């Protein structure tokens, strides 16, 4: 993996880790009976950053999630024949 791809991968992992932290913060607040809609997004982001500092395992979860997303994207292959009409496929099969 070249340097640019590594940076992009790292950015994706960081984004996913922050998203996981925000989900955890929101769940924690809801468990305390607080309404998340009463908080500004900047306050949620700050709380998520603090949560992330105390829960480094979220980075590993984010790496795994990023790998799953990449694998799913690579496995999603659409053969060109699916885009052809039936006659084109038949003609292609009949050709020597």
FENNORQUI-V587040 format. One record per pair of residues at least 6 apart in sequence whose ideal C-beta (glycine too) atoms are under 7 Angstrom apart, sorted by sequence separation. I is the first residue (numbers start at 0). J is the second residue. D is the distance in whole Angstrom. If there is no record, write none. Layout:
i->I j->J d->D
i->I j->J d->D
This chain:
i->29 j->35 d->7
i->51 j->57 d->6
i->28 j->35 d->6
i->80 j->88 d->5
i->25 j->35 d->5
i->24 j->43 d->6
i->21 j->43 d->6
i->24 j->46 d->5
i->24 j->47 d->5
i->21 j->47 d->4
i->24 j->50 d->5
i->20 j->47 d->4
i->23 j->50 d->6
i->17 j->47 d->6
i->20 j->50 d->5
i->20 j->51 d->4
i->17 j->51 d->6
i->16 j->51 d->6
i->20 j->57 d->6
i->19 j->57 d->5
i->16 j->57 d->5
i->19 j->60 d->6
i->16 j->58 d->5
i->19 j->61 d->6
i->16 j->61 d->4
i->12 j->58 d->7
i->15 j->61 d->4
i->12 j->61 d->5
i->15 j->64 d->5
i->12 j->62 d->5
i->15 j->65 d->6
i->12 j->65 d->5
i->11 j->65 d->5
i->8 j->65 d->7
